[in-house]
Amino acid sequence: MPVRLNKFISDAGICSRREADKKIEKGHVRVNGRVAQVGDLVSETDRVLVSGNPVEMRPQYVYLAYNKPVGVTSTTDRTDPDNILKAVGYHAGRVFPVGRLDKDSEGLILLTNDGDIVNKILRASNKHDKEYIVSVDKPVTPDFIRQMSEGVSILGVMTRKCRVEQISTQTIRIILNQGMNRQIRRMCEALGYEVTRLQRIRVMNISLSGIDTGTWRFLTETEQDTLLQSVAGSRKEASARPARKRSASGEPGAGPRAHRKKTAADSGGADSGQPAGDKPRPSGNRSETKTGQVKKDKPKGARKKAAGRSSGSTRNAPRPKTLKSSARKASKPASKSAGRPKRTGPKTKK
């Protein structure tokens, strides 16, 4: 099927349509060897050069907007008699739904053969809006609106904040950018309400307006361009999580903090707060190390004073008396008689 030259160039990922028109006007584009003109139509069999480089047409993507009725299952499993592919009846190629709507829900669902855009739209981290009209089994209250908008605990997690407004006694409008399994129904149930009707009316810039229940249409050129621009910066894959470090023993969860603690322990004392990579302190407690240094540097007469606790040093538990006394004996100077020859022979009485 022939397409306009600027769209052909844009779809190939060379530049935007406006920039393609500028290149055509400047004579930088050739079609089958001749200089192209703005508004030319080309097909897959034509040879297109932009600034001397050949341009290849990308696969033709299809985007459908379908108004799903209650009872249709959002599955591509053809063994399911109510599958969405059978209900849509698109036979010009393979398409698949972008996300899902519960069988008992209705409204807008997109179908496409563009695999990249599916994850970009659906991934919760990309925060793309989806709008719903929800009816419940009893009158809504201001407290219900407040709790729904601030987040409700379901499936063990708190839902994101969302926009909620009351449009009638038992009907609300809600705009989500999350999309957990049966999220709206579970949120209402957690607050004591039951959903009686749930209709999705918008996905990003695509509206349900003008599509009768059970019918579909192609996205317009403007809708398609806006949709693709909106997801251009979105991730199609989850961001990689940092690998959990393991200790030398193979235990998981030994991160940098555990490494610092081990370094401090290996140095023979408590964590000193040293930056990573600093030389560890010598073994022994801080007060003993400092005392030993004082003894080495101070004159002999000042030893007794230096042996006391210095300001800011770590308080140590008292040593056992037996060890203290033995230490004193070991440090006592030798008696005056030490070194004299031992007297022998019988003692004489005076």
Order of alpha helices (4+ residues) and beta strands (2+ residues): beta-alpha-alpha-beta-beta-beta-beta-beta-beta-alpha-beta-beta-alpha-beta-alpha-beta-beta-beta-beta-alpha-beta-beta-beta-alpha-alpha-alpha-alpha-alpha
